[in-house]
């Protein structure tokens, strides 16, 4: 039977018997996988459509929870949309606040060291409440939960690769139609000739230079003030499009001619809307995949510039 070693024991094995240490690491990985499998398949966890439908013989409502980040919540929505379409269930989404966020010391996040707080929920609510497949959105306060969407954070899913939009499908057994829009809003038509740009401090591709966008007269930035000021270093005359909440952000993105963003919250909205969009891929973490009409991703400068030229005409 496998036994986990303590830190000192692991270090001793590593430096005294490298072959045995490699075997231990392989066994440890298998152990973690088995622990996850036990967690995922044990008890009455609703991890398939037949199990979910069996619950719905007793109730017409499903309670699900999610702890964020905000972008991860948006990427959970296509699974919830498909679940609603397949079952007709009323979906109540409960958001867990102030769950810890672990970041590298070299990175920052608008919420500091938590994934969701009340301020962020207040920004999200107007957008989420517009989605017809969501019945109710509230902070989690020990409500009974049928489906825990946080299972993907249990430690086995490789969160730095793949496609975030598929994670909740794996744990519910529901395959979402990721090539179709899952967000619906009213586009702001005054932005129909605008190139919208969003770029967070995380997930940047250092190979890319955005200064060429200065030649386009209709480029505006959408995002937080610190990100805007940073982007102005490359595009000095860049205008800032301020919004009061994420519904207004979505309406602005829905109305734009072209959206450019990295793997941050605004791109999750653009992906959910299926607007014409370009994704700046980080070379370190690639876990966002544009799917469906109008979606493009780039790693290198020439590709970036040629796409903007073609798509902005």
N, C-alpha and C positions, 0 to 999 in steps of 0.2 A: 504493500500500500504506500502511495506517495506521501511524503511528509515535507512540508515547506521548511526550509532552513532559515535561521535568523541571519541578520546582516553579517555578523562576525563569521558565522559558519560559511556563508556564501563567499565572502572574501577569501577565507582560508582555502576553500576548495578551488577557487579561481586561480590562485597563485601557486598551489601545490600539485594540482592534478587537472590540467586543462581539458583533457579528454572527458574526465568525469564531470567537469563543470559544463561542458557542452551538452552532455546527456541530461544533466540536471535542468538546464535551461529548456531543453526540448520537452522534458516531462512537466516542467512548470507551466509551459504554454498549454500543453494538453490538459493539465489540471484546471487552469483558468477557463478553458473552453468547456470542460465538463461542468464546472460550476455554473457557467452561464446557461448551458443547456438545461441543467436542473432547475435554475431559476425560471427560465423561459417556458419550460414544458410542465412544470409542477402545478399541482392543484387545479384550480378552475380558471387559469389564465385564458383570456379570450384571444387566442393567437391564430384563429382561422375563421373564415366566413360562416361555416356551419355552426361553430360554437357561438358566434355572435348572434346568429339568427335564433338559436335555441333560447338565449336570454330574452329575446324580443317576443317570445310567446307569453312572457309574463309582464312585460313593460313595453311602452312605446318610446322610451327614452334611454339614451346611452350617455353616461358621464365619462368624459375623458380628461386627463390632466397633462400639463406640459409646463416645464420650468424655464423655457427659453433656450437660447437667446431669442430676440425678436425675429430675426431672420429664420431661425429654426422653426418658430411657430408658423411663419408664412409657408415654409416648405412642408409642414405637416398638413396643411389645408387640402392639397389634392387628394390625399388619402381619406380625409374626412369627407370631402365632397363625394368621392366614389362610394364610400361606405353609406352615405345618405342615399345615394342613387340606387344602390343595391338592396337596401333594407327599408328605406322610408323612415328610419328612426329619427327622432328629434335628438340633436347632438348638443349637449351642454359641455362647453370647454372651460375648464377651471385652470387658471394660471397660478403656478406656485411662485411666490415672490421671494426675493432675497436669497436664492440658492447661490452658493459660492462659485465664482469663476476663477479658474487658475490660468494666469497669464505669465508669459515670459517677462522678466524684469525690463526687457528692452521694448516692450509693447504697451500700449494703453488702450483703454476701452471707455466709451462714453459713460458707462455705468460703474466704472471702477472695478471692484472685485466681486460684483454680483451679476447674474445673468438677466434678471428681470426685477424691476422695482415698481412701485405704484406709479411713479411719473411715466415710466415707459408703457405701462398698461393703459394709462390715460391717453397716451398718444395712439396706441394700437386700437383701442375700443371702437372709435368711429369707423375705422376700416373693417374690422371684424364684424361689426353689427350690420354692415351692408351686405354680407354674404348670406344668401338665402338658405344655405344648407346648415348654418349655425343657428341653433335655437337660443342659446344663452351663453354669455361670456362673463365670468366673475373670477375674482381671486379665490384660490383654494383655501378653504378653512375647514378641513376635515370632512368634506362631503364624501359620500360613498362614491368610489370610482370603479367603473367597470373596466376601463382600458387605460393603463398607465403608459403614456407615450414616452416617458423618460427611460424606458427599459433599454433603449439604444445606448444610453450612457453607462450601462452596467460594466463596461470594461473590455468587451470582446470585439465589438464593431470597430473597425479601423476608421476613426472619425476624420482622419486627415486625407482620406481618398474616397473614391466612389462618387456617389451623388446623394447629397443631403435629402433631396426630395424623395428618395426611395426608402429611407430608414424606417419611417413609420409604417410603410407597406410591409416591410419584412416582419415586424412584430405584430401586425394585425392579420396578415394573410390576405391583404387587399391590394391589388395591383391598380394603382392610379393611372389615369390617362394623362401622362405628363406632357404630351404634345399639345394638349388643349388648355385654354385659359382656365384658371381656377379662381381668379379674382375678377369681380365685376364692379366697375365704377363708371361715373359719367366723365368722359374726357374733357379737359379744359382746352377748348378749340383755339384759344389765343396763343397756344404753344405749338401749333401744327407746323411751323417752320423752324422750330428750335431744336438744336442739338443739346440735350441735357447730359451733364457730366456729374458723376459722383465718384469719390475716391477716398476710402478710409485709410487711416494710418497703418492698419493691418492688411496683409494679403496684397502687398504691392509687388509688382514686377519691376525690378531695378533695371531691366534691359530697355524699358520703354521711356520715351521722351514725349511729353504731351505738348511741348511748345509749338508744334506744327499746327495745333488747333487755333492758334492766334490768327491764322489767315481766314478763318471762318467767322463771319460777323454775327452769327446767331447762336453762339455757344453760351450756355448759362450753367452755373454750378448749383446742385441741389444737395444739401447736407449740412453738417454742423459748421459753426463759424471757424473753428480751428482748422478743419479740413479745407474750407474755402480759402483761408489765408495762405495755407501751404500751397494750394494749387495756383494761386495768383503769382507765386514766384516763377512759375513756368509760363503762365498766360496773364500778363499784367492787367489787361483790360477786361478780364473775365467778370461777368455780372453774376450776382448771387440771387437765386430764387428762394426766398424764405417761405416756409409753410408752417401752419399752426399745429398740424397733427398729421398722422400717416394716411388718413383719408385724402387730405388735400395733396399730400405727396403723391399718392397713387393717381389721383385725378390729373395732376400735372404730368406725370410720366405717361399716362394713358394718352394724353393729347400731343405728346412731342413727336417730332419727325424721326429722331434717332436718340437712343439712350446708350451711354457709355458708362460702365461701372466695373468695379472690382468685386471680389467675393464678400460683399457687405450687404447690409439690409436693403438699400435702394434697389440693388440688382435682384434680390429675391422678389420684390414687388414687380419689377419689369418682367421677370420670368413668369410670374403668375398672371400677368396681363397679356403676355405674348406680343408685346410691342416689338418693333424693330430695335435690336439691341446687340451690343458688342460687350463681351466679357473679357476684362483684363485678368488673365490667369497668373496666379502666383506660381513661381517655380518651386516653392517649398511645399505648398499644400494645394492640391487640386481636388476639391470635393463639391464643386458646383459644375453642372453640365447643362448648357442650354439645349433645350429640346423643343422641337416643333418649329413652325414657320417663323422666320425673322430672327433666329438666334445664331449668333456667331461668337467664337472665342479666339483669342489671339495670344501668342507668346512673344512675337518678334515685331520690330518696328515697321519694316516694309509692308508686312501683311496688315498691320494696324492702319497705316496711312492710306493704303489702297482701298481698304474696306470703308473707311470714313468718306473717301472721295466718291466711291460708288453709291453708298447708301444715303448720302446727303444731297444727292441731285434731285 
